[in-house]
Amino acid sequence: MGFFDFMTKEIAIDLGTANTLIIYNDKIVVDSPSIVARDLKTGKVIAVGKEAALMQGKTHEGIQTIRPLKDGVIADFEAAELMIQEFIRKIPPFKKSFFSPKLKMVICIPSGITEVEKRAVRDSAEKVNASEVYLIHEPVAAAIGMGIDIQKPQGNMVIDIGGGTTEIAVIALNGIAVKKSVKIAGDVFNSDIISYMRNKHNLLIGERMAESIKIETGAATDELPNPPEPFNVQGRDLITGKPKQVTITFNEVAKALDKSLTRITDAIIETLSVTPPELSADIYKSGLYLAGGGSLLRGLDKRISDATELPVHIAEDPLRAVIRGTGLVSKDFNKYKSVLLR
């Protein structure tokens, strides 16, 4: 042990397209939207996370809101570095610290990420005082976070529907046997809703309103035992140019999302079709496991179950399954070292 090892702090990061979560000392200390607001004249960051999200779609020409991640990977290197830096500064114990601690980080990444994209994540972490950086695939972290014993010689299929990507993986013996990553997830759902409102109701809405529609009255199927109430949507009338409000139902949202959801179910079936038979037998017994914010879409579990003819289980806390798993890994490196990418 080195003399300064006591200054090294371990943190786990779920660097998501939509939200970033950080665990320190077994607690989620950061849970904020992955967005940065920057002053274009000075180049300085004026808001990060929730504060920046409130500015989205409402800025003037002197301020720009940036989402540093796209499709689960870093699209804007500088903005990502600044965002991570600000989030780490928000960790309560670090605010009081006189010295900036050295950081030992475990960061989850999509399973379909390239070597160049991995390097971008590592470089961003190293720029914010990380002395050691470990990467873990999102579906593996989700499985650990859901309490699945990934060390057993037993196959489990995990589907993590995030903001930028849907990660599908069959996991056994501390590794991914079969995987598929598709760039259809929460952001695409929002785009589908925006397109539907424009084409069907001649109403122009922004991303924040689309997100609200998805959460408040979103559905994956027309048949729901407890359907949500109709939702009032405000935007700009494309014909008159005036502000306008229309009311939509969950059936309309299900129709808007139908093509994207079909592509996700097709990807799941395709992954099942190339899974080794012994692992398929395990999955037949255990069913499929859903995690990520997209799994909260009403009726999605039933839609996937009907398509695959398998039982579908949703994580107890799907939004935090990945970060919980990443946090458990950061606590026990020896147990999980074989699933970590250095």
NORVENWO-V921749 format. One record per run of one state. SS is the DSSP state (2 for helix, 1 for strand, 0 for the rest). FROM is the first residue (numbers start at 1). TO is the last residue. Records with the same first field share a line. If there is no record, write none. Layout:
SS: FROM-TO  FROM-TO
This chain:
0: 1-4  8-8  16-18  25-26  34-35  40-44  49-49  56-62  67-68  71-72  75-76  90-91  97-102  110-114  128-129  146-155  162-165  173-174  183-185  202-202  205-206  218-218  220-230  238-242  249-249  274-276  287-287  292-292  297-297  299-299  309-311  315-317  332-332  340-340  342-342
2: 5-7  50-55  77-89  92-96  115-127  138-145  186-201  207-217  250-273  277-286  293-296  300-308  318-331  333-339
1: 9-15  19-24  27-33  36-39  45-48  63-66  69-70  73-74  103-109  130-137  156-161  166-172  175-182  203-204  219-219  231-237  243-248  288-291  298-298  312-314  341-341
